[in-house]
C-alpha cells in the first residue's frame, strides 16, 4: 500500500450538526473561470419572485471533474435500483414550479 492510499483511508470527515440537516435546493447555476467552477444551489418556490442561494460551492477544475464522475457513478447505481430518472425536456432549463401563477 503506498502513502497516498494510507492518507485516503485515514481521512475522517466531521459533520457538524448544523450542516447535517442539509439545505434543500431544487435549482443550480454553474459558472466557471480558468481556475474555478462555482456552483450556486438555490431554492425556487411558487409565488416567490426571488430564489435565494442556499449554498455556494467553489471547486478547482480537477475536483469538478471528479464530482462529475462521482455523480455519474451514483446516478447509474440509483437507476439500477429504482429505474431511470426521467427528465421532461432537455431543450429548456428545468424550473421546478410555474412562476407565472401566484398560487401557494
PDB file as gemmi writes it, atoms N, CA and C in Angstrom:
CRYST1    1.000    1.000    1.000  90.00  90.00  90.00 P 1                      
ATOM      1  N   UNK A   1       0.853  -1.176   0.000  1.00  0.00           N  
ATOM      2  CA  UNK A   1       0.000   0.000   0.000  1.00  0.00           C  
ATOM      3  C   UNK A   1       0.897   1.236   0.000  1.00  0.00           C  
ATOM      4  N   UNK A   2       0.669   2.170  -0.929  1.00  0.00           N  
ATOM      5  CA  UNK A   2       1.510   3.356  -0.950  1.00  0.00           C  
ATOM      6  C   UNK A   2       0.981   4.413   0.014  1.00  0.00           C  
ATOM      7  N   UNK A   3       1.759   5.512   0.163  1.00  0.00           N  
ATOM      8  CA  UNK A   3       1.405   6.550   1.129  1.00  0.00           C  
ATOM      9  C   UNK A   3       0.092   7.254   0.778  1.00  0.00           C  
ATOM     10  N   UNK A   4      -0.210   7.410  -0.526  1.00  0.00           N  
ATOM     11  CA  UNK A   4      -1.463   8.069  -0.915  1.00  0.00           C  
ATOM     12  C   UNK A   4      -2.673   7.275  -0.445  1.00  0.00           C  
ATOM     13  N   UNK A   5      -2.623   5.946  -0.570  1.00  0.00           N  
ATOM     14  CA  UNK A   5      -3.734   5.114  -0.116  1.00  0.00           C  
ATOM     15  C   UNK A   5      -3.904   5.196   1.395  1.00  0.00           C  
ATOM     16  N   UNK A   6      -2.784   5.249   2.128  1.00  0.00           N  
ATOM     17  CA  UNK A   6      -2.855   5.358   3.579  1.00  0.00           C  
ATOM     18  C   UNK A   6      -3.510   6.681   3.975  1.00  0.00           C  
ATOM     19  N   UNK A   7      -3.151   7.768   3.286  1.00  0.00           N  
ATOM     20  CA  UNK A   7      -3.757   9.070   3.579  1.00  0.00           C  
ATOM     21  C   UNK A   7      -5.249   9.047   3.325  1.00  0.00           C  
ATOM     22  N   UNK A   8      -5.676   8.477   2.192  1.00  0.00           N  
ATOM     23  CA  UNK A   8      -7.086   8.457   1.854  1.00  0.00           C  
ATOM     24  C   UNK A   8      -7.876   7.614   2.840  1.00  0.00           C  
ATOM     25  N   UNK A   9      -7.307   6.517   3.312  1.00  0.00           N  
ATOM     26  CA  UNK A   9      -8.028   5.648   4.226  1.00  0.00           C  
ATOM     27  C   UNK A   9      -8.122   6.258   5.621  1.00  0.00           C  
ATOM     28  N   UNK A  10      -7.201   7.135   6.003  1.00  0.00           N  
ATOM     29  CA  UNK A  10      -7.227   7.692   7.347  1.00  0.00           C  
ATOM     30  C   UNK A  10      -8.022   9.000   7.418  1.00  0.00           C  
ATOM     31  N   UNK A  11      -8.504   9.491   6.288  1.00  0.00           N  
ATOM     32  CA  UNK A  11      -9.283  10.719   6.278  1.00  0.00           C  
ATOM     33  C   UNK A  11     -10.613  10.497   6.974  1.00  0.00           C  
ATOM     34  N   UNK A  12     -10.909  11.341   7.935  1.00  0.00           N  
ATOM     35  CA  UNK A  12     -12.184  11.271   8.634  1.00  0.00           C  
ATOM     36  C   UNK A  12     -12.903  12.598   8.437  1.00  0.00           C  
ATOM     37  N   UNK A  13     -14.160  12.527   8.064  1.00  0.00           N  
ATOM     38  CA  UNK A  13     -14.953  13.731   7.881  1.00  0.00           C  
ATOM     39  C   UNK A  13     -15.670  14.075   9.174  1.00  0.00           C  
ATOM     40  N   UNK A  14     -15.733  15.352   9.457  1.00  0.00           N  
ATOM     41  CA  UNK A  14     -16.508  15.834  10.589  1.00  0.00           C  
ATOM     42  C   UNK A  14     -17.758  16.498  10.032  1.00  0.00           C  
ATOM     43  N   UNK A  15     -18.913  16.101  10.511  1.00  0.00           N  
ATOM     44  CA  UNK A  15     -20.177  16.645  10.043  1.00  0.00           C  
ATOM     45  C   UNK A  15     -20.851  17.374  11.198  1.00  0.00           C  
ATOM     46  N   UNK A  16     -20.654  18.699  11.257  1.00  0.00           N  
ATOM     47  CA  UNK A  16     -21.292  19.462  12.343  1.00  0.00           C  
ATOM     48  C   UNK A  16     -22.809  19.343  12.270  1.00  0.00           C  
ATOM     49  N   UNK A  17     -23.454  19.415  13.411  1.00  0.00           N  
ATOM     50  CA  UNK A  17     -24.897  19.195  13.474  1.00  0.00           C  
ATOM     51  C   UNK A  17     -25.670  20.200  12.624  1.00  0.00           C  
ATOM     52  N   UNK A  18     -25.236  21.461  12.581  1.00  0.00           N  
ATOM     53  CA  UNK A  18     -25.967  22.453  11.791  1.00  0.00           C  
ATOM     54  C   UNK A  18     -25.844  22.179  10.294  1.00  0.00           C  
ATOM     55  N   UNK A  19     -24.780  21.538   9.863  1.00  0.00           N  
ATOM     56  CA  UNK A  19     -24.600  21.178   8.456  1.00  0.00           C  
ATOM     57  C   UNK A  19     -25.308  19.863   8.146  1.00  0.00           C  
ATOM     58  N   UNK A  20     -25.398  18.983   9.116  1.00  0.00           N  
ATOM     59  CA  UNK A  20     -26.001  17.659   8.914  1.00  0.00           C  
ATOM     60  C   UNK A  20     -27.465  17.752   8.492  1.00  0.00           C  
ATOM     61  N   UNK A  21     -28.140  18.809   8.870  1.00  0.00           N  
ATOM     62  CA  UNK A  21     -29.540  18.992   8.480  1.00  0.00           C  
ATOM     63  C   UNK A  21     -29.670  19.182   6.977  1.00  0.00           C  
ATOM     64  N   UNK A  22     -28.641  19.711   6.344  1.00  0.00           N  
ATOM     65  CA  UNK A  22     -28.657  19.930   4.908  1.00  0.00           C  
ATOM     66  C   UNK A  22     -29.501  21.125   4.522  1.00  0.00           C  
ATOM     67  N   UNK A  23     -29.428  21.485   3.268  1.00  0.00           N  
ATOM     68  CA  UNK A  23     -30.245  22.545   2.686  1.00  0.00           C  
ATOM     69  C   UNK A  23     -30.906  21.977   1.448  1.00  0.00           C  
ATOM     70  N   UNK A  24     -32.210  22.139   1.329  1.00  0.00           N  
ATOM     71  CA  UNK A  24     -32.916  21.683   0.137  1.00  0.00           C  
ATOM     72  C   UNK A  24     -32.689  22.688  -0.986  1.00  0.00           C  
ATOM     73  N   UNK A  25     -32.306  22.204  -2.147  1.00  0.00           N  
ATOM     74  CA  UNK A  25     -32.138  23.042  -3.331  1.00  0.00           C  
ATOM     75  C   UNK A  25     -32.778  22.325  -4.510  1.00  0.00           C  
ATOM     76  N   UNK A  26     -33.529  23.074  -5.310  1.00  0.00           N  
ATOM     77  CA  UNK A  26     -34.147  22.486  -6.488  1.00  0.00           C  
ATOM     78  C   UNK A  26     -33.734  23.226  -7.758  1.00  0.00           C  
ATOM     79  N   UNK A  27     -32.647  23.977  -7.643  1.00  0.00           N  
ATOM     80  CA  UNK A  27     -32.154  24.742  -8.779  1.00  0.00           C  
ATOM     81  C   UNK A  27     -30.661  24.991  -8.563  1.00  0.00           C  
ATOM     82  N   UNK A  28     -29.872  24.860  -9.611  1.00  0.00           N  
ATOM     83  CA  UNK A  28     -28.432  25.123  -9.500  1.00  0.00           C  
ATOM     84  C   UNK A  28     -27.967  25.888 -10.721  1.00  0.00           C  
ATOM     85  N   UNK A  29     -27.031  26.773 -10.488  1.00  0.00           N  
ATOM     86  CA  UNK A  29     -26.407  27.539 -11.569  1.00  0.00           C  
ATOM     87  C   UNK A  29     -24.909  27.284 -11.470  1.00  0.00           C  
ATOM     88  N   UNK A  30     -24.306  26.977 -12.604  1.00  0.00           N  
ATOM     89  CA  UNK A  30     -22.872  26.675 -12.635  1.00  0.00           C  
ATOM     90  C   UNK A  30     -22.172  27.708 -13.502  1.00  0.00           C  
ATOM     91  N   UNK A  31     -21.093  28.256 -12.973  1.00  0.00           N  
ATOM     92  CA  UNK A  31     -20.247  29.191 -13.720  1.00  0.00           C  
ATOM     93  C   UNK A  31     -18.804  28.726 -13.557  1.00  0.00           C  
ATOM     94  N   UNK A  32     -17.925  29.211 -14.420  1.00  0.00           N  
ATOM     95  CA  UNK A  32     -16.525  28.832 -14.289  1.00  0.00           C  
ATOM     96  C   UNK A  32     -15.610  29.941 -14.797  1.00  0.00           C  
ATOM     97  N   UNK A  33     -14.391  29.898 -14.296  1.00  0.00           N  
ATOM     98  CA  UNK A  33     -13.302  30.733 -14.793  1.00  0.00           C  
ATOM     99  C   UNK A  33     -12.186  29.772 -15.181  1.00  0.00           C  
ATOM    100  N   UNK A  34     -11.037  30.295 -15.489  1.00  0.00           N  
ATOM    101  CA  UNK A  34      -9.927  29.407 -15.852  1.00  0.00           C  
ATOM    102  C   UNK A  34      -9.433  28.590 -14.656  1.00  0.00           C  
ATOM    103  N   UNK A  35      -9.738  29.042 -13.438  1.00  0.00           N  
ATOM    104  CA  UNK A  35      -9.196  28.354 -12.267  1.00  0.00           C  
ATOM    105  C   UNK A  35     -10.245  27.743 -11.337  1.00  0.00           C  
ATOM    106  N   UNK A  36     -11.530  28.071 -11.523  1.00  0.00           N  
ATOM    107  CA  UNK A  36     -12.549  27.608 -10.591  1.00  0.00           C  
ATOM    108  C   UNK A  36     -13.862  27.277 -11.289  1.00  0.00           C  
ATOM    109  N   UNK A  37     -14.612  26.354 -10.690  1.00  0.00           N  
ATOM    110  CA  UNK A  37     -16.013  26.130 -11.021  1.00  0.00           C  
ATOM    111  C   UNK A  37     -16.815  26.583  -9.811  1.00  0.00           C  
ATOM    112  N   UNK A  38     -17.877  27.319 -10.033  1.00  0.00           N  
ATOM    113  CA  UNK A  38     -18.718  27.824  -8.954  1.00  0.00           C  
ATOM    114  C   UNK A  38     -20.118  27.269  -9.171  1.00  0.00           C  
ATOM    115  N   UNK A  39     -20.644  26.601  -8.151  1.00  0.00           N  
ATOM    116  CA  UNK A  39     -21.994  26.052  -8.219  1.00  0.00           C  
ATOM    117  C   UNK A  39     -22.822  26.719  -7.124  1.00  0.00           C  
ATOM    118  N   UNK A  40     -23.853  27.449  -7.541  1.00  0.00           N  
ATOM    119  CA  UNK A  40     -24.796  28.050  -6.606  1.00  0.00           C  
ATOM    120  C   UNK A  40     -26.046  27.184  -6.566  1.00  0.00           C  
ATOM    121  N   UNK A  41     -26.417  26.752  -5.367  1.00  0.00           N  
ATOM    122  CA  UNK A  41     -27.622  25.955  -5.165  1.00  0.00           C  
ATOM    123  C   UNK A  41     -28.691  26.867  -4.583  1.00  0.00           C  
ATOM    124  N   UNK A  42     -29.865  26.884  -5.213  1.00  0.00           N  
ATOM    125  CA  UNK A  42     -30.951  27.768  -4.785  1.00  0.00           C  
ATOM    126  C   UNK A  42     -32.227  26.977  -4.581  1.00  0.00           C  
ATOM    127  N   UNK A  43     -33.173  27.638  -3.935  1.00  0.00           N  
ATOM    128  CA  UNK A  43     -34.488  27.049  -3.714  1.00  0.00           C  
ATOM    129  C   UNK A  43     -35.525  27.949  -4.371  1.00  0.00           C  
ATOM    130  N   UNK A  44     -36.196  27.414  -5.409  1.00  0.00           N  
ATOM    131  CA  UNK A  44     -37.243  28.139  -6.119  1.00  0.00           C  
ATOM    132  C   UNK A  44     -38.576  27.718  -5.521  1.00  0.00           C  
ATOM    133  N   UNK A  45     -39.374  28.708  -5.099  1.00  0.00           N  
ATOM    134  CA  UNK A  45     -40.680  28.423  -4.514  1.00  0.00           C  
ATOM    135  C   UNK A  45     -41.761  29.157  -5.287  1.00  0.00           C  
ATOM    136  N   UNK A  46     -42.935  28.554  -5.377  1.00  0.00           N  
ATOM    137  CA  UNK A  46     -44.019  29.212  -6.113  1.00  0.00           C  
ATOM    138  C   UNK A  46     -44.437  30.509  -5.429  1.00  0.00           C  
ATOM    139  N   UNK A  47     -44.689  31.534  -6.246  1.00  0.00           N  
ATOM    140  CA  UNK A  47     -45.147  32.808  -5.719  1.00  0.00           C  
ATOM    141  C   UNK A  47     -44.069  33.664  -5.104  1.00  0.00           C  
ATOM    142  N   UNK A  48     -42.837  33.181  -5.101  1.00  0.00           N  
ATOM    143  CA  UNK A  48     -41.724  33.951  -4.538  1.00  0.00           C  
ATOM    144  C   UNK A  48     -40.864  34.412  -5.704  1.00  0.00           C  
ATOM    145  N   UNK A  49     -40.759  35.734  -5.915  1.00  0.00           N  
ATOM    146  CA  UNK A  49     -40.081  36.228  -7.109  1.00  0.00           C  
ATOM    147  C   UNK A  49     -38.563  36.033  -7.120  1.00  0.00           C  
ATOM    148  N   UNK A  50     -37.954  35.852  -5.956  1.00  0.00           N  
ATOM    149  CA  UNK A  50     -36.509  35.648  -5.894  1.00  0.00           C  
ATOM    150  C   UNK A  50     -36.213  34.261  -5.346  1.00  0.00           C  
ATOM    151  N   UNK A  51     -35.196  33.630  -5.909  1.00  0.00           N  
ATOM    152  CA  UNK A  51     -34.767  32.317  -5.429  1.00  0.00           C  
ATOM    153  C   UNK A  51     -33.474  32.515  -4.629  1.00  0.00           C  
ATOM    154  N   UNK A  52     -33.543  32.394  -3.316  1.00  0.00           N  
ATOM    155  CA  UNK A  52     -32.338  32.620  -2.520  1.00  0.00           C  
ATOM    156  C   UNK A  52     -31.312  31.501  -2.715  1.00  0.00           C  
ATOM    157  N   UNK A  53     -30.067  31.893  -2.891  1.00  0.00           N  
ATOM    158  CA  UNK A  53     -28.978  30.921  -2.961  1.00  0.00           C  
ATOM    159  C   UNK A  53     -28.767  30.389  -1.551  1.00  0.00           C  
ATOM    160  N   UNK A  54     -28.834  29.086  -1.416  1.00  0.00           N  
ATOM    161  CA  UNK A  54     -28.694  28.443  -0.112  1.00  0.00           C  
ATOM    162  C   UNK A  54     -27.271  27.999   0.168  1.00  0.00           C  
ATOM    163  N   UNK A  55     -26.512  27.763  -0.907  1.00  0.00           N  
ATOM    164  CA  UNK A  55     -25.135  27.314  -0.734  1.00  0.00           C  
ATOM    165  C   UNK A  55     -24.351  27.599  -2.002  1.00  0.00           C  
ATOM    166  N   UNK A  56     -23.112  27.980  -1.848  1.00  0.00           N  
ATOM    167  CA  UNK A  56     -22.198  28.171  -2.978  1.00  0.00           C  
ATOM    168  C   UNK A  56     -21.002  27.264  -2.735  1.00  0.00           C  
ATOM    169  N   UNK A  57     -20.675  26.462  -3.746  1.00  0.00           N  
ATOM    170  CA  UNK A  57     -19.517  25.575  -3.670  1.00  0.00           C  
ATOM    171  C   UNK A  57     -18.552  25.982  -4.766  1.00  0.00           C  
ATOM    172  N   UNK A  58     -17.298  26.206  -4.393  1.00  0.00           N  
ATOM    173  CA  UNK A  58     -16.259  26.598  -5.342  1.00  0.00           C  
ATOM    174  C   UNK A  58     -15.265  25.453  -5.426  1.00  0.00           C  
ATOM    175  N   UNK A  59     -15.041  24.976  -6.656  1.00  0.00           N  
ATOM    176  CA  UNK A  59     -14.189  23.810  -6.884  1.00  0.00           C  
ATOM    177  C   UNK A  59     -13.084  24.120  -7.878  1.00  0.00           C  
ATOM    178  N   UNK A  60     -11.941  23.512  -7.675  1.00  0.00           N  
ATOM    179  CA  UNK A  60     -10.900  23.529  -8.699  1.00  0.00           C  
ATOM    180  C   UNK A  60     -11.392  22.676  -9.869  1.00  0.00           C  
ATOM    181  N   UNK A  61     -10.950  22.950 -11.093  1.00  0.00           N  
ATOM    182  CA  UNK A  61     -11.410  22.164 -12.242  1.00  0.00           C  
ATOM    183  C   UNK A  61     -11.236  20.651 -12.059  1.00  0.00           C  
ATOM    184  N   UNK A  62     -10.140  20.238 -11.457  1.00  0.00           N  
ATOM    185  CA  UNK A  62      -9.902  18.806 -11.248  1.00  0.00           C  
ATOM    186  C   UNK A  62     -10.959  18.207 -10.323  1.00  0.00           C  
ATOM    187  N   UNK A  63     -11.329  18.950  -9.286  1.00  0.00           N  
ATOM    188  CA  UNK A  63     -12.348  18.463  -8.356  1.00  0.00           C  
ATOM    189  C   UNK A  63     -13.732  18.477  -9.001  1.00  0.00           C  
ATOM    190  N   UNK A  64     -13.983  19.457  -9.863  1.00  0.00           N  
ATOM    191  CA  UNK A  64     -15.262  19.489 -10.578  1.00  0.00           C  
ATOM    192  C   UNK A  64     -15.397  18.245 -11.451  1.00  0.00           C  
ATOM    193  N   UNK A  65     -14.313  17.862 -12.097  1.00  0.00           N  
ATOM    194  CA  UNK A  65     -14.357  16.675 -12.950  1.00  0.00           C  
ATOM    195  C   UNK A  65     -14.539  15.414 -12.118  1.00  0.00           C  
ATOM    196  N   UNK A  66     -13.919  15.366 -10.947  1.00  0.00           N  
ATOM    197  CA  UNK A  66     -14.119  14.226 -10.047  1.00  0.00           C  
ATOM    198  C   UNK A  66     -15.565  14.174  -9.545  1.00  0.00           C  
ATOM    199  N   UNK A  67     -16.139  15.333  -9.255  1.00  0.00           N  
ATOM    200  CA  UNK A  67     -17.535  15.397  -8.828  1.00  0.00           C  
ATOM    201  C   UNK A  67     -18.446  14.887  -9.936  1.00  0.00           C  
ATOM    202  N   UNK A  68     -18.184  15.302 -11.169  1.00  0.00           N  
ATOM    203  CA  UNK A  68     -18.964  14.825 -12.313  1.00  0.00           C  
ATOM    204  C   UNK A  68     -18.924  13.302 -12.397  1.00  0.00           C  
ATOM    205  N   UNK A  69     -17.741  12.731 -12.264  1.00  0.00           N  
ATOM    206  CA  UNK A  69     -17.594  11.266 -12.347  1.00  0.00           C  
ATOM    207  C   UNK A  69     -18.314  10.584 -11.179  1.00  0.00           C  
ATOM    208  N   UNK A  70     -18.216  11.145  -9.988  1.00  0.00           N  
ATOM    209  CA  UNK A  70     -18.876  10.554  -8.825  1.00  0.00           C  
ATOM    210  C   UNK A  70     -20.392  10.629  -8.959  1.00  0.00           C  
ATOM    211  N   UNK A  71     -20.913  11.756  -9.456  1.00  0.00           N  
ATOM    212  CA  UNK A  71     -22.350  11.877  -9.684  1.00  0.00           C  
ATOM    213  C   UNK A  71     -22.821  10.860 -10.720  1.00  0.00           C  
ATOM    214  N   UNK A  72     -22.061  10.726 -11.805  1.00  0.00           N  
ATOM    215  CA  UNK A  72     -22.435   9.776 -12.858  1.00  0.00           C  
ATOM    216  C   UNK A  72     -22.476   8.356 -12.310  1.00  0.00           C  
ATOM    217  N   UNK A  73     -21.479   7.996 -11.537  1.00  0.00           N  
ATOM    218  CA  UNK A  73     -21.434   6.655 -10.950  1.00  0.00           C  
ATOM    219  C   UNK A  73     -22.640   6.418 -10.038  1.00  0.00           C  
ATOM    220  N   UNK A  74     -22.983   7.429  -9.242  1.00  0.00           N  
ATOM    221  CA  UNK A  74     -24.112   7.283  -8.323  1.00  0.00           C  
ATOM    222  C   UNK A  74     -25.448   7.291  -9.046  1.00  0.00           C  
ATOM    223  N   UNK A  75     -25.572   8.039 -10.126  1.00  0.00           N  
ATOM    224  CA  UNK A  75     -26.804   8.009 -10.918  1.00  0.00           C  
ATOM    225  C   UNK A  75     -26.993   6.632 -11.543  1.00  0.00           C  
ATOM    226  N   UNK A  76     -25.922   6.042 -12.038  1.00  0.00           N  
ATOM    227  CA  UNK A  76     -26.003   4.693 -12.609  1.00  0.00           C  
ATOM    228  C   UNK A  76     -26.486   3.707 -11.552  1.00  0.00           C  
ATOM    229  N   UNK A  77     -25.923   3.780 -10.357  1.00  0.00           N  
ATOM    230  CA  UNK A  77     -26.344   2.883  -9.271  1.00  0.00           C  
ATOM    231  C   UNK A  77     -27.808   3.123  -8.887  1.00  0.00           C  
ATOM    232  N   UNK A  78     -28.189   4.392  -8.793  1.00  0.00           N  
ATOM    233  CA  UNK A  78     -29.572   4.744  -8.459  1.00  0.00           C  
ATOM    234  C   UNK A  78     -30.542   4.156  -9.481  1.00  0.00           C  
ATOM    235  N   UNK A  79     -30.241   4.350 -10.772  1.00  0.00           N  
ATOM    236  CA  UNK A  79     -31.145   3.879 -11.824  1.00  0.00           C  
ATOM    237  C   UNK A  79     -31.208   2.358 -11.881  1.00  0.00           C  
ATOM    238  N   UNK A  80     -30.140   1.677 -11.519  1.00  0.00           N  
ATOM    239  CA  UNK A  80     -30.191   0.216 -11.443  1.00  0.00           C  
ATOM    240  C   UNK A  80     -31.153  -0.239 -10.357  1.00  0.00           C  
ATOM    241  N   UNK A  81     -31.196   0.508  -9.270  1.00  0.00           N  
ATOM    242  CA  UNK A  81     -32.050   0.124  -8.149  1.00  0.00           C  
ATOM    243  C   UNK A  81     -33.489   0.621  -8.298  1.00  0.00           C  
ATOM    244  N   UNK A  82     -33.677   1.854  -8.779  1.00  0.00           N  
ATOM    245  CA  UNK A  82     -35.000   2.472  -8.784  1.00  0.00           C  
ATOM    246  C   UNK A  82     -35.579   2.731 -10.168  1.00  0.00           C  
ATOM    247  N   UNK A  83     -34.826   2.476 -11.207  1.00  0.00           N  
ATOM    248  CA  UNK A  83     -35.306   2.740 -12.561  1.00  0.00           C  
ATOM    249  C   UNK A  83     -34.809   4.082 -13.072  1.00  0.00           C  
ATOM    250  N   UNK A  84     -35.034   4.339 -14.353  1.00  0.00           N  
ATOM    251  CA  UNK A  84     -34.496   5.549 -14.973  1.00  0.00           C  
ATOM    252  C   UNK A  84     -35.054   6.836 -14.365  1.00  0.00           C  
ATOM    253  N   UNK A  85     -34.224   7.814 -14.280  1.00  0.00           N  
ATOM    254  CA  UNK A  85     -34.640   9.153 -13.871  1.00  0.00           C  
ATOM    255  C   UNK A  85     -35.136   9.850 -15.131  1.00  0.00           C  
ATOM    256  N   UNK A  86     -36.367  10.289 -15.098  1.00  0.00           N  
ATOM    257  CA  UNK A  86     -36.982  10.926 -16.271  1.00  0.00           C  
ATOM    258  C   UNK A  86     -36.774  12.438 -16.211  1.00  0.00           C  
ATOM    259  N   UNK A  87     -36.307  12.998 -17.303  1.00  0.00           N  
ATOM    260  CA  UNK A  87     -36.169  14.450 -17.439  1.00  0.00           C  
ATOM    261  C   UNK A  87     -37.130  14.864 -18.537  1.00  0.00           C  
ATOM    262  N   UNK A  88     -38.127  15.720 -18.220  1.00  0.00           N  
ATOM    263  CA  UNK A  88     -39.170  16.056 -19.193  1.00  0.00           C  
ATOM    264  C   UNK A  88     -38.638  16.560 -20.531  1.00  0.00           C  
ATOM    265  N   UNK A  89     -37.766  17.543 -20.524  1.00  0.00           N  
ATOM    266  CA  UNK A  89     -37.240  18.085 -21.769  1.00  0.00           C  
ATOM    267  C   UNK A  89     -35.865  18.658 -21.501  1.00  0.00           C  
ATOM    268  N   UNK A  90     -34.919  18.283 -22.321  1.00  0.00           N  
ATOM    269  CA  UNK A  90     -33.578  18.821 -22.137  1.00  0.00           C  
ATOM    270  C   UNK A  90     -33.349  20.051 -23.011  1.00  0.00           C  
ATOM    271  N   UNK A  91     -34.390  20.507 -23.717  1.00  0.00           N  
ATOM    272  CA  UNK A  91     -34.274  21.679 -24.581  1.00  0.00           C  
ATOM    273  C   UNK A  91     -34.320  22.975 -23.778  1.00  0.00           C  
ATOM    274  N   UNK A  92     -35.045  22.977 -22.670  1.00  0.00           N  
ATOM    275  CA  UNK A  92     -35.225  24.178 -21.871  1.00  0.00           C  
ATOM    276  C   UNK A  92     -34.713  23.919 -20.460  1.00  0.00           C  
ATOM    277  N   UNK A  93     -34.292  24.985 -19.756  1.00  0.00           N  
ATOM    278  CA  UNK A  93     -33.874  24.785 -18.369  1.00  0.00           C  
ATOM    279  C   UNK A  93     -35.048  24.302 -17.523  1.00  0.00           C  
ATOM    280  N   UNK A  94     -34.755  23.468 -16.551  1.00  0.00           N  
ATOM    281  CA  UNK A  94     -35.788  22.926 -15.682  1.00  0.00           C  
ATOM    282  C   UNK A  94     -36.097  23.946 -14.597  1.00  0.00           C  
ATOM    283  N   UNK A  95     -37.358  24.382 -14.538  1.00  0.00           N  
ATOM    284  CA  UNK A  95     -37.815  25.266 -13.475  1.00  0.00           C  
ATOM    285  C   UNK A  95     -38.846  24.471 -12.685  1.00  0.00           C  
ATOM    286  N   UNK A  96     -38.604  24.280 -11.387  1.00  0.00           N  
ATOM    287  CA  UNK A  96     -39.435  23.376 -10.606  1.00  0.00           C  
ATOM    288  C   UNK A  96     -40.908  23.762 -10.507  1.00  0.00           C  
ATOM    289  N   UNK A  97     -41.231  25.046 -10.613  1.00  0.00           N  
ATOM    290  CA  UNK A  97     -42.609  25.500 -10.476  1.00  0.00           C  
ATOM    291  C   UNK A  97     -42.929  26.458 -11.604  1.00  0.00           C  
ATOM    292  N   UNK A  98     -44.210  26.588 -11.925  1.00  0.00           N  
ATOM    293  CA  UNK A  98     -44.660  27.592 -12.872  1.00  0.00           C  
ATOM    294  C   UNK A  98     -44.772  28.901 -12.101  1.00  0.00           C  
ATOM    295  N   UNK A  99     -43.797  29.782 -12.273  1.00  0.00           N  
ATOM    296  CA  UNK A  99     -43.750  31.011 -11.508  1.00  0.00           C  
ATOM    297  C   UNK A  99     -44.706  32.071 -12.023  1.00  0.00           C  
ATOM    298  N   UNK A 100     -45.375  31.814 -13.144  1.00  0.00           N  
ATOM    299  CA  UNK A 100     -46.315  32.797 -13.661  1.00  0.00           C  
ATOM    300  C   UNK A 100     -47.623  32.769 -12.879  1.00  0.00           C  
ATOM    301  N   UNK A 101     -47.897  31.698 -12.170  1.00  0.00           N  
ATOM    302  CA  UNK A 101     -49.086  31.593 -11.346  1.00  0.00           C  
ATOM    303  C   UNK A 101     -48.729  31.951  -9.915  1.00  0.00           C  
ATOM    304  N   UNK A 102     -49.543  32.717  -9.283  1.00  0.00           N  
ATOM    305  CA  UNK A 102     -49.267  33.136  -7.908  1.00  0.00           C  
ATOM    306  C   UNK A 102     -49.903  32.234  -6.881  1.00  0.00           C  
ATOM    307  N   UNK A 103     -49.973  30.966  -7.146  1.00  0.00           N  
ATOM    308  CA  UNK A 103     -50.636  30.041  -6.240  1.00  0.00           C  
ATOM    309  C   UNK A 103     -49.675  29.544  -5.173  1.00  0.00           C  
ATOM    310  N   UNK A 104     -50.219  29.259  -4.009  1.00  0.00           N  
ATOM    311  CA  UNK A 104     -49.413  28.710  -2.921  1.00  0.00           C  
ATOM    312  C   UNK A 104     -49.685  27.238  -2.788  1.00  0.00           C  
TER     313      UNK A 104                                                      
END                                                                             
